[in-house]
Amino acid sequence: MLPGFAALAFVQSLRWSALLSPAFDQIAARFVGLSFFAAFLSALGGALLLRAQPSWRLLPIGDSAAQTLRPFTWAAAGLVFFGQLLITANALVGASAAASTAANALIALLHLALIAGVLVALGRLRAAAQPDPEKPARNSLLAIVALVVWLAVLVAFVATLTGYVNFALKTAQWMVWGAIVGATLYLMMTFTDDACRAALSSSNRIGRGANSGFGVGNRTVDQIGVLLSAVLRLMLIMLAFGAVMAPFGAGVTSVFELFGTLAGGITVGEITISPGAVLRSIAVLFVALAIMRGLQHWLVNSYLPTTAMDAGAQNSVTMVARYAGIIAAVLWALAALGIGMEKLAVVLGALSVGIGFGLQAITQNFVSGLILLAERPVKIGDWVRIGNQEGDVKRINVRSTEIQVADRSTLIVPNSELITKTIQNMTLAAPIGRIQLQFSVPIESDLDAVRTMLFTAFADQSEVLDDPEVKVFIDSVDGGRAKLNCFAYVASPRDAYPVRSALLFTLLRQFREAGIDLGATTTRMELIGTPPAVGAAGIMAGPTDAAR
């Protein structure tokens, strides 16, 4: 800014001294504006290249490239300053057509020489950075842009030689202007992205305040920062496009006119969608979700604990209320957007065919989840068996159910499987658990003493219920052994396995102390026949009647 303010002070001192005529006052005003712009152009090149602070450099270039390209930014600033000042002076002093044409041709050739010098320097830098000249360059986009610019330089040079000086001058100035706008856009987009990510971050005060005050998650705060950065960068790109097209009469005002058109709304059929309506709809959605969340919090922490519902029933009510609230919030937001129920019904009717074919499985699981929450054949805390897997139901979602199996892993089962297939619910309606013991003892054993030992062992286990009473049966007598089958009951199926193990430890010790043999029927195997010959002399073993 300092060169511009210095030029402004110099011109203002001449005006106060009454040393400027009206014609030269216009040239002086142009001199001040060009001073600001040339200083900005030089500072822009310094900010991009940063020869003295390579660690701060945003462009992915080395120190040699920064040193090589920096003089071109000064040359561009000087060329823009003196070229535009000369054109303005010729127009104000009434220079002849030949003089003006010669000046324009000289300015155009200098612009073209500057652009060609930059292209040559970039080509040499790329060649020096290429480790293997035989391999193709990796950045093909840069090569395409360089080729297009070279063609534009060649066309403008030929136009200058053939007398189309104004065309060549406009082309050269437009290329320089496009480079200036592109460099400014790069810096502004980088600054905008960093500013949004720093302002809306979960690690700073704003993010922590949103998390503690409004319950917004850390990831949500970071996502809002990224989305805001994307919107602002898109607006910068549109403004830059309007600035690049300014020499052709479009300008930035055309972009603002486009923004005004968009702000007025876009009509699709009978629905007019405007940014204001979209923002209003988003605000309504957030408010509705906040109200739904508050009602759910009151329902879970205040009302449901006072009822006689168990944990599974409370979870069902909570899930149904949650999804009903989400649906109501979405419908409210659509109404704020201008989409009524009658229009939504038409859209849903058109989507029903796609839902029927493409989303059939998801829809089936969704409906099955609602049936599970309503009928509750399986609820949270139940112990179920599905195929060869069994475990505790930990969570019932609207699409799937989570079951924790014995190894602490989670089995995710689609809800349709729980509705259409056979599921064994071992804790439905609070059933009791049954213990079954099967073993055999020799027929010569004192079976009355064995029966007494069994009843005593069952009675010593506090988990075994008195009603139903313990049963001890003799199933059969086979191979000199009596096969016993015993039944006892515990309060829950979850207690059956550990109590059965404790009973077996006790009975095995007592039967061993009493000398009672437990196990299966003894099997005897006999090998009948003549054994093969053995030994070198062919000595035959004598026949045996049996080998055990």
Backbone torsions as a table, in degrees:
resi	resn	phi	psi	omega
1	MET	NA	-24.0	-173.1
2	LEU	-62.4	-44.9	177.9
3	PRO	-59.2	-37.7	178.9
4	GLY	-66.4	-43.3	178.4
5	PHE	-66.6	-34.3	176.7
6	ALA	-64.3	-43.7	177.4
7	ALA	-63.7	-38.7	178.7
8	LEU	-64.7	-42.0	178.6
9	ALA	-64.6	-39.7	180.0
10	PHE	-64.8	-46.3	-178.8
11	VAL	-67.2	-38.4	-179.3
12	GLN	-66.6	-35.6	176.8
13	SER	-65.3	-37.3	176.7
14	LEU	-65.9	-36.7	179.7
15	ARG	-68.2	-42.3	180.0
16	TRP	-65.9	-27.8	178.2
17	SER	-86.0	0.9	179.6
18	ALA	58.4	40.5	-179.7
19	LEU	-102.1	3.5	-177.8
20	LEU	-115.5	128.2	172.8
21	SER	-79.6	166.4	-179.6
22	PRO	-56.6	-40.5	-179.9
23	ALA	-66.2	-45.0	-179.8
24	PHE	-73.0	-20.7	175.8
25	ASP	-67.2	-35.9	176.3
26	GLN	-67.4	-39.1	177.1
27	ILE	-65.3	-37.7	179.4
28	ALA	-66.1	-41.2	177.6
29	ALA	-61.9	-40.8	176.9
30	ARG	-64.9	-35.6	178.9
31	PHE	-62.1	-40.8	179.0
32	VAL	-66.4	-46.9	-179.5
33	GLY	-62.0	-41.1	178.9
34	LEU	-68.8	-29.7	177.2
35	SER	-65.5	-45.3	176.3
36	PHE	-60.0	-45.8	-175.6
37	PHE	-68.5	-42.1	179.5
38	ALA	-65.2	-38.6	177.4
39	ALA	-66.1	-39.1	176.4
40	PHE	-62.5	-42.3	-179.7
41	LEU	-63.0	-42.9	178.4
42	SER	-65.5	-42.4	178.9
43	ALA	-67.0	-33.6	177.8
44	LEU	-63.5	-44.0	176.7
45	GLY	-62.1	-40.0	178.0
46	GLY	-66.2	-37.3	179.8
47	ALA	-68.8	-32.8	179.7
48	LEU	-78.2	-39.4	-173.0
49	LEU	-89.5	-40.8	176.3
50	LEU	46.5	67.7	-177.8
51	ARG	-65.6	-34.0	-176.3
52	ALA	-86.9	-16.3	-179.4
53	GLN	-127.9	74.3	-177.2
54	PRO	-63.6	-26.9	-179.8
55	SER	-72.3	-18.8	178.3
56	TRP	-92.2	-6.8	-171.8
57	ARG	-66.6	130.5	179.4
58	LEU	-84.9	-36.1	-179.8
59	LEU	-70.2	140.3	179.4
60	PRO	-80.5	64.5	-179.8
61	ILE	-129.6	160.8	-179.9
62	GLY	-88.1	179.4	-178.8
63	ASP	-67.4	-37.9	-179.8
64	SER	-63.9	-39.8	177.8
65	ALA	-65.7	-40.8	178.0
66	ALA	-63.5	-41.1	177.9
67	GLN	-65.7	-35.9	-178.2
68	THR	-72.8	-39.3	-174.1
69	LEU	-84.5	-19.8	-175.9
70	ARG	-60.3	-42.4	179.0
71	PRO	-61.1	-27.8	179.8
72	PHE	-67.8	-31.0	177.8
73	THR	-69.0	-37.7	175.6
74	TRP	-66.3	-41.1	179.3
75	ALA	-62.4	-40.7	178.8
76	ALA	-64.9	-41.2	178.5
77	ALA	-63.2	-44.6	179.1
78	GLY	-65.8	-40.5	-179.2
79	LEU	-65.3	-43.7	178.4
80	VAL	-63.6	-41.8	-177.3
81	PHE	-64.6	-56.3	-174.7
82	PHE	-73.0	-35.4	180.0
83	GLY	-64.1	-49.5	-179.8
84	GLN	-68.2	-34.0	177.4
85	LEU	-67.0	-37.8	177.9
86	LEU	-67.1	-41.8	178.7
87	ILE	-63.2	-42.3	178.5
88	THR	-64.8	-42.2	-179.9
89	ALA	-63.4	-42.8	179.2
90	ASN	-61.7	-38.1	-179.6
91	ALA	-71.7	-34.8	-176.2
92	LEU	-81.5	-34.1	-178.6
93	VAL	-86.7	-5.6	178.3
94	GLY	74.2	46.7	178.5
95	ALA	-66.3	155.8	-179.4
96	SER	-66.6	163.1	180.0
97	ALA	-63.9	-37.9	-179.4
98	ALA	-66.4	-41.6	179.4
99	ALA	-66.2	-42.7	178.4
100	SER	-63.3	-41.3	179.4
101	THR	-65.0	-41.8	179.4
102	ALA	-64.5	-41.5	178.6
103	ALA	-64.1	-42.1	179.1
104	ASN	-64.9	-39.2	178.7
105	ALA	-64.9	-40.8	178.9
106	LEU	-64.3	-43.1	179.7
107	ILE	-64.8	-39.9	179.5
108	ALA	-64.2	-43.5	-179.9
109	LEU	-65.6	-37.2	177.5
110	LEU	-66.2	-39.3	175.9
111	HIS	-62.3	-45.0	180.0
112	LEU	-64.7	-38.7	178.0
113	ALA	-65.0	-39.2	177.6
114	LEU	-62.7	-46.1	-180.0
115	ILE	-63.6	-43.3	178.8
116	ALA	-63.4	-38.7	177.8
117	GLY	-62.7	-40.7	178.0
118	VAL	-64.4	-41.6	-179.8
119	LEU	-64.9	-41.3	178.8
120	VAL	-64.3	-43.4	179.1
121	ALA	-62.7	-40.9	178.4
122	LEU	-65.4	-38.6	177.8
123	GLY	-63.2	-42.0	178.3
124	ARG	-66.4	-39.5	178.3
125	LEU	-64.2	-40.7	178.4
126	ARG	-65.9	-40.6	179.1
127	ALA	-65.2	-38.4	179.2
128	ALA	-70.4	-30.1	179.8
129	ALA	-82.8	-11.0	-179.8
130	GLN	-81.5	114.2	-176.4
131	PRO	-68.4	-36.9	-179.0
132	ASP	-120.9	108.2	-177.4
133	PRO	-63.1	-23.4	-177.8
134	GLU	-76.9	-20.8	179.0
135	LYS	-84.7	145.8	179.2
136	PRO	-68.5	153.7	178.9
137	ALA	-67.8	146.6	-176.9
138	ARG	-79.7	-35.9	-176.6
139	ASN	-90.6	84.7	-178.8
140	SER	-72.7	-27.5	-179.9
141	LEU	-63.7	-42.1	178.6
142	LEU	-62.9	-37.6	178.2
143	ALA	-66.0	-38.9	178.9
144	ILE	-66.1	-43.3	178.6
145	VAL	-62.8	-43.3	178.8
146	ALA	-61.2	-39.9	179.0
147	LEU	-64.4	-42.7	179.2
148	VAL	-63.9	-42.0	179.5
149	VAL	-66.0	-40.1	176.5
150	TRP	-59.8	-41.7	177.9
151	LEU	-64.2	-40.2	177.9
152	ALA	-65.2	-39.6	177.3
153	VAL	-62.9	-42.6	179.9
154	LEU	-64.3	-42.7	179.5
155	VAL	-64.3	-43.8	179.5
156	ALA	-65.6	-37.1	178.8
157	PHE	-65.2	-44.1	177.7
158	VAL	-63.8	-38.6	178.7
159	ALA	-64.0	-37.1	177.1
160	THR	-64.2	-42.7	-178.7
161	LEU	-69.3	-29.2	-177.7
162	THR	-92.7	3.2	174.3
163	GLY	103.0	-5.2	178.1
164	TYR	-88.2	69.6	-172.0
165	VAL	-71.0	-44.2	-177.8
166	ASN	-62.6	-39.0	177.6
167	PHE	-63.1	-45.0	179.4
168	ALA	-63.5	-40.8	-179.6
169	LEU	-64.9	-44.0	179.3
170	LYS	-63.4	-40.3	179.8
171	THR	-64.2	-45.9	-179.1
172	ALA	-65.3	-44.4	179.0
173	GLN	-64.2	-36.3	-179.7
174	TRP	-67.1	-38.1	178.2
175	MET	-65.6	-42.2	177.5
176	VAL	-65.6	-42.3	179.0
177	TRP	-63.2	-40.4	177.2
178	GLY	-62.2	-39.0	177.2
179	ALA	-65.6	-39.1	178.8
180	ILE	-64.7	-45.3	179.7
181	VAL	-64.2	-40.8	179.0
182	GLY	-63.7	-42.1	178.6
183	ALA	-65.3	-41.1	177.6
184	THR	-64.4	-41.4	178.7
185	LEU	-61.6	-40.2	179.9
186	TYR	-61.2	-45.7	179.3
187	LEU	-66.2	-41.8	-178.0
188	MET	-67.3	-39.4	179.3
189	MET	-67.5	-39.7	177.7
190	THR	-65.2	-43.4	178.7
191	PHE	-63.4	-43.1	-178.7
192	THR	-63.5	-43.1	-179.9
193	ASP	-63.7	-46.2	179.4
194	ASP	-63.8	-40.7	-178.5
195	ALA	-65.2	-43.5	-179.3
196	CYS	-67.5	-41.4	-179.9
197	ARG	-68.0	-32.6	179.6
198	ALA	-77.8	-38.2	-178.1
199	ALA	-73.4	-41.5	-179.2
200	LEU	-109.1	77.5	179.9
201	SER	-130.9	146.4	-179.5
202	SER	-69.1	-12.2	-177.0
203	SER	-95.5	-8.9	-178.9
204	ASN	-102.7	-174.3	-173.9
205	ARG	-67.8	-38.5	-179.7
206	ILE	-64.2	-45.2	179.8
207	GLY	-63.5	-42.5	178.8
208	ARG	-66.7	-36.8	177.3
209	GLY	-65.9	-40.3	177.4
210	ALA	-65.7	-33.6	-179.3
211	ASN	-72.4	-44.9	-177.0
212	SER	-81.3	-34.1	-176.0
213	GLY	-85.7	-38.5	-174.9
214	PHE	-114.8	-2.3	179.6
215	GLY	73.7	20.0	179.3
216	VAL	-79.0	129.2	-178.7
217	GLY	-67.1	158.2	-179.9
218	ASN	-61.7	-42.3	178.6
219	ARG	-64.2	-35.9	179.3
220	THR	-65.6	-40.6	177.4
221	VAL	-61.3	-44.4	178.2
222	ASP	-63.3	-38.9	178.7
223	GLN	-65.8	-38.9	177.6
224	ILE	-62.2	-41.3	177.4
225	GLY	-61.9	-41.3	179.1
226	VAL	-66.5	-42.6	179.6
227	LEU	-65.6	-41.8	177.5
228	LEU	-62.5	-40.6	176.8
229	SER	-61.3	-41.1	179.9
230	ALA	-64.4	-41.4	-179.8
231	VAL	-65.3	-46.6	-179.1
232	LEU	-65.3	-38.0	178.8
233	ARG	-67.8	-35.7	175.7
234	LEU	-64.2	-40.5	176.7
235	MET	-64.3	-39.1	177.3
236	LEU	-63.5	-39.1	178.7
237	ILE	-63.8	-42.0	178.7
238	MET	-64.6	-41.4	177.9
239	LEU	-65.4	-38.9	178.3
240	ALA	-65.4	-38.5	177.2
241	PHE	-62.0	-42.5	176.6
242	GLY	-64.1	-37.2	178.7
243	ALA	-67.4	-39.2	178.5
244	VAL	-64.6	-36.3	-179.1
245	MET	-84.8	4.9	-180.0
246	ALA	-59.2	-40.5	178.4
247	PRO	-61.4	-18.0	-179.1
248	PHE	-97.7	6.5	175.3
249	GLY	98.1	-5.5	-179.4
250	ALA	-78.1	-67.8	175.6
251	GLY	76.5	177.0	-179.0
252	VAL	-70.1	-28.0	-179.9
253	THR	-60.8	-31.4	177.1
254	SER	-65.0	-35.7	177.7
255	VAL	-66.4	-42.6	178.2
256	PHE	-65.7	-34.4	174.6
257	GLU	-63.5	-38.4	176.1
258	LEU	-64.9	-41.3	175.9
259	PHE	-60.5	-39.5	178.1
260	GLY	-64.2	-38.4	177.1
261	THR	-64.8	-42.8	178.1
262	LEU	-66.0	-36.4	179.3
263	ALA	-65.6	-29.9	177.0
264	GLY	-69.9	-19.4	177.4
265	GLY	108.2	150.9	176.4
266	ILE	-112.1	126.4	-177.5
267	THR	-94.2	122.7	176.0
268	VAL	-120.4	104.1	-175.1
269	GLY	69.0	-118.6	178.2
270	GLU	-103.9	7.0	-176.4
271	ILE	-110.7	129.4	176.4
272	THR	-107.3	118.0	-178.3
273	ILE	-109.3	120.9	179.5
274	SER	-124.9	159.7	177.4
275	PRO	-58.1	-36.5	177.9
276	GLY	-63.1	-42.0	178.6
277	ALA	-66.6	-36.7	178.4
278	VAL	-65.2	-45.9	178.1
279	LEU	-62.8	-40.1	178.0
280	ARG	-63.5	-40.7	178.9
281	SER	-65.1	-40.7	178.3
282	ILE	-64.7	-41.4	178.7
283	ALA	-63.5	-42.1	178.2
284	VAL	-63.2	-39.4	179.3
285	LEU	-63.2	-44.9	179.2
286	PHE	-63.6	-42.0	179.5
287	VAL	-64.5	-43.0	-179.6
288	ALA	-64.8	-41.3	177.7
289	LEU	-65.9	-36.7	176.9
290	ALA	-64.5	-41.9	177.4
291	ILE	-63.7	-42.9	178.5
292	MET	-61.4	-40.7	179.5
293	ARG	-65.9	-39.6	177.1
294	GLY	-64.2	-42.8	178.1
295	LEU	-64.6	-38.6	178.4
296	GLN	-66.4	-39.6	177.3
297	HIS	-62.7	-42.5	177.0
298	TRP	-65.0	-39.1	-178.5
299	LEU	-65.2	-43.1	-175.5
300	VAL	-75.1	-42.2	-170.8
301	ASN	-96.2	-20.0	-175.1
302	SER	-114.9	-50.5	-171.3
303	TYR	-85.2	-53.5	-173.6
304	LEU	-61.1	-36.7	177.1
305	PRO	-61.7	-19.9	179.5
306	THR	-85.9	-8.2	-179.7
307	THR	-90.0	174.4	179.5
308	ALA	-92.0	10.7	-178.7
309	MET	-72.9	145.1	174.3
310	ASP	-80.4	-179.2	-176.3
311	ALA	-63.6	-37.8	179.7
312	GLY	-65.6	-44.1	178.8
313	ALA	-64.3	-41.7	177.8
314	GLN	-61.4	-39.7	177.7
315	ASN	-64.5	-39.1	178.8
316	SER	-62.5	-46.2	179.4
317	VAL	-62.6	-40.9	-179.5
318	THR	-64.2	-44.0	-179.3
319	MET	-65.0	-43.9	178.7
320	VAL	-62.6	-43.7	178.7
321	ALA	-63.7	-36.6	-178.9
322	ARG	-65.1	-49.9	-177.7
323	TYR	-70.6	-33.1	174.7
324	ALA	-64.3	-39.7	177.4
325	GLY	-65.8	-39.7	178.3
326	ILE	-63.8	-44.2	178.8
327	ILE	-61.7	-43.5	178.8
328	ALA	-63.6	-39.3	179.0
329	ALA	-64.5	-41.7	179.3
330	VAL	-65.0	-43.5	178.5
331	LEU	-63.4	-38.5	178.2
332	TRP	-64.8	-42.4	178.6
333	ALA	-65.2	-40.2	177.6
334	LEU	-64.8	-37.0	176.4
335	ALA	-64.5	-38.3	176.3
336	ALA	-66.6	-27.9	177.5
337	LEU	-77.7	-14.0	179.8
338	GLY	103.7	9.4	179.9
339	ILE	-103.1	105.5	-178.6
340	GLY	-80.4	178.2	-178.2
341	MET	-66.4	-35.7	-179.3
342	GLU	-66.9	-36.4	176.9
343	LYS	-73.2	-36.1	178.0
344	LEU	-66.2	-34.2	178.5
345	ALA	-64.5	-37.1	177.4
346	VAL	-64.9	-42.6	179.7
347	VAL	-64.9	-43.1	179.3
348	LEU	-66.1	-34.6	176.1
349	GLY	-64.6	-36.9	177.8
350	ALA	-70.8	-32.1	-179.5
351	LEU	-82.5	-12.8	-175.5
352	SER	-63.1	-35.0	179.3
353	VAL	-64.9	-45.6	178.3
354	GLY	-64.5	-37.5	177.8
355	ILE	-65.6	-38.9	-178.1
356	GLY	-64.1	-33.3	-178.3
357	PHE	-98.0	-54.3	-172.8
358	GLY	-79.8	-30.9	-176.1
359	LEU	-115.4	32.0	-176.5
360	GLN	-63.5	-44.9	-178.3
361	ALA	-65.9	-42.4	-179.9
362	ILE	-64.5	-42.8	178.5
363	THR	-63.4	-40.8	178.8
364	GLN	-62.0	-44.4	178.8
365	ASN	-66.2	-36.6	179.2
366	PHE	-63.9	-47.3	179.2
367	VAL	-65.1	-39.7	178.0
368	SER	-62.8	-37.7	176.5
369	GLY	-62.6	-41.2	177.0
370	LEU	-63.9	-37.2	177.7
371	ILE	-66.0	-41.1	178.1
372	LEU	-61.7	-41.3	-179.8
373	LEU	-69.7	-28.7	-177.8
374	ALA	-85.6	-52.3	-176.5
375	GLU	-82.0	-29.1	177.3
376	ARG	57.4	49.3	170.5
377	PRO	-69.2	-24.7	174.1
378	VAL	-131.1	129.7	-178.8
379	LYS	-131.5	169.3	-179.3
380	ILE	-63.7	132.7	-178.3
381	GLY	98.3	-11.6	178.9
382	ASP	-72.1	152.3	175.4
383	TRP	-107.2	112.5	-172.9
384	VAL	-121.2	157.8	175.5
385	ARG	-124.8	122.9	179.3
386	ILE	-121.4	108.8	-176.9
387	GLY	65.3	-124.0	177.6
388	ASN	-100.8	13.1	179.2
389	GLN	-112.5	141.1	175.8
390	GLU	-142.8	150.1	-178.5
391	GLY	179.5	-173.5	-177.8
392	ASP	-96.0	137.2	176.2
393	VAL	-75.7	118.5	-177.3
394	LYS	-102.0	-31.3	-175.6
395	ARG	-157.1	137.8	175.8
396	ILE	-116.6	107.8	177.3
397	ASN	-93.3	176.9	-178.9
398	VAL	-76.8	-16.1	179.6
399	ARG	-113.4	-33.4	-175.6
400	SER	-146.5	167.6	179.0
401	THR	-122.0	136.2	-179.0
402	GLU	-101.2	127.4	-178.6
403	ILE	-123.3	126.5	177.8
404	GLN	-93.1	117.2	-177.6
405	VAL	-87.9	-176.7	-171.1
406	ALA	-64.7	-32.5	-179.3
407	ASP	-84.4	14.8	177.4
408	ARG	70.7	7.8	172.4
409	SER	-83.4	165.2	-175.6
410	THR	-108.9	125.7	176.2
411	LEU	-98.5	116.1	-178.9
412	ILE	-97.3	114.2	-174.9
413	VAL	-113.3	126.2	173.8
414	PRO	-58.6	142.3	-176.5
415	ASN	-62.1	-28.9	179.1
416	SER	-63.3	-29.7	177.5
417	GLU	-65.7	-35.5	-179.3
418	LEU	-75.1	-18.0	-178.6
419	ILE	-96.4	-39.7	-171.8
420	THR	-95.6	-14.8	-176.8
421	LYS	-115.9	167.4	-178.3
422	THR	-78.6	123.4	179.9
423	ILE	-122.9	130.7	176.1
424	GLN	-94.4	110.8	177.6
425	ASN	-98.6	104.8	-172.8
426	MET	-83.6	-5.7	178.9
427	THR	-123.3	14.4	178.7
428	LEU	-69.6	133.5	-179.6
429	ALA	59.4	30.8	175.1
430	ALA	52.4	58.3	177.7
431	PRO	-75.1	160.1	177.3
432	ILE	-90.2	161.2	179.2
433	GLY	-97.9	145.7	-178.6
434	ARG	-113.2	138.6	177.1
435	ILE	-111.4	130.5	179.3
436	GLN	-125.0	128.2	177.0
437	LEU	-120.3	130.1	179.5
438	GLN	-129.6	125.5	177.2
439	PHE	-159.7	175.4	-180.0
440	SER	-133.0	151.2	177.2
441	VAL	-130.9	155.9	177.2
442	PRO	-59.6	146.3	-176.6
443	ILE	-66.5	-21.4	179.4
444	GLU	-77.7	-10.0	-177.9
445	SER	-69.1	159.8	176.0
446	ASP	-78.8	95.5	-175.0
447	LEU	-65.9	-30.6	176.7
448	ASP	-65.5	-39.6	177.7
449	ALA	-67.1	-37.0	177.1
450	VAL	-63.4	-41.7	179.8
451	ARG	-64.5	-40.8	178.8
452	THR	-64.1	-40.9	177.7
453	MET	-61.8	-37.9	179.2
454	LEU	-66.0	-47.3	-180.0
455	PHE	-63.3	-37.5	179.3
456	THR	-66.1	-42.0	179.4
457	ALA	-63.3	-40.2	178.3
458	PHE	-67.6	-38.3	-178.1
459	ALA	-70.0	-29.1	-180.0
460	ASP	-73.0	-17.0	178.4
461	GLN	-87.3	113.4	-176.9
462	SER	-65.5	-23.7	-178.5
463	GLU	-74.9	-19.8	-178.3
464	VAL	-74.0	130.7	-177.2
465	LEU	-81.0	149.9	173.9
466	ASP	-81.1	-26.4	179.1
467	ASP	-133.8	114.7	2.5
468	PRO	-66.7	150.5	-175.6
469	GLU	-78.7	162.7	179.9
470	VAL	-73.3	138.8	179.6
471	LYS	-120.9	136.2	175.7
472	VAL	-128.3	122.3	-176.4
473	PHE	-124.8	152.5	166.5
474	ILE	-100.6	113.4	-178.3
475	ASP	-71.9	-48.1	-175.9
476	SER	-165.6	170.4	174.8
477	VAL	-122.9	121.8	-174.2
478	ASP	-148.0	130.6	176.4
479	GLY	61.5	35.7	179.0
480	GLY	75.2	17.1	-180.0
481	ARG	-132.6	145.0	176.6
482	ALA	-97.9	123.4	-179.7
483	LYS	-92.6	123.0	-177.4
484	LEU	-105.3	145.2	177.8
485	ASN	-134.0	117.6	-172.9
486	CYS	-118.9	144.0	179.5
487	PHE	-131.7	135.9	173.4
488	ALA	-142.7	165.6	-173.1
489	TYR	-132.1	144.8	177.5
490	VAL	-124.1	170.7	-172.3
491	ALA	-69.5	-28.9	-175.1
492	SER	-141.5	147.3	175.9
493	PRO	-60.2	-23.3	179.2
494	ARG	-69.4	-21.7	-178.6
495	ASP	-90.1	-8.0	-172.7
496	ALA	-66.3	-45.9	-174.9
497	TYR	-65.3	-51.3	179.9
498	PRO	-64.5	-36.2	178.6
499	VAL	-67.8	-40.3	177.5
500	ARG	-60.5	-42.0	178.4
501	SER	-63.5	-42.5	179.1
502	ALA	-63.9	-39.3	177.7
503	LEU	-63.7	-41.7	179.7
504	LEU	-64.8	-40.5	176.8
505	PHE	-58.8	-45.7	-178.1
506	THR	-65.6	-47.1	-176.4
507	LEU	-67.3	-39.5	178.8
508	LEU	-61.8	-39.5	178.5
509	ARG	-69.0	-43.5	-178.1
510	GLN	-67.7	-40.8	179.7
511	PHE	-68.3	-34.4	177.8
512	ARG	-67.5	-40.8	177.5
513	GLU	-66.3	-32.7	179.9
514	ALA	-84.9	-3.2	179.2
515	GLY	74.5	23.3	179.6
516	ILE	-94.3	127.0	-177.3
517	ASP	-85.6	124.2	175.9
518	LEU	-106.1	143.5	175.9
519	GLY	150.0	-159.6	-177.8
520	ALA	-97.7	173.2	179.0
521	THR	-66.7	136.6	-179.0
522	THR	-67.5	134.4	179.7
523	THR	-108.8	131.1	179.8
524	ARG	-113.3	133.5	179.7
525	MET	-120.7	130.1	178.7
526	GLU	-117.1	136.7	175.1
527	LEU	-107.0	116.4	-175.0
528	ILE	-112.0	131.1	178.4
529	GLY	142.3	179.9	-179.0
530	THR	-92.7	126.1	179.2
531	PRO	-67.4	157.5	-179.5
532	PRO	-70.4	164.9	179.5
533	ALA	-67.6	145.9	178.4
534	VAL	-133.7	157.5	175.8
535	GLY	89.3	160.7	-177.7
536	ALA	-74.8	-30.0	-176.6
537	ALA	-86.7	3.4	178.1
538	GLY	75.0	27.1	178.8
539	ILE	-68.2	130.3	-177.9
540	MET	-94.8	139.8	175.3
541	ALA	-77.5	146.6	-179.9
542	GLY	-70.0	150.9	179.9
543	PRO	-67.0	147.5	176.5
544	THR	-125.1	153.8	179.7
545	ASP	-80.2	-35.6	-178.2
546	ALA	-159.2	147.7	174.0
547	ALA	-126.2	128.8	-177.4
548	ARG	-111.9	NA	NA
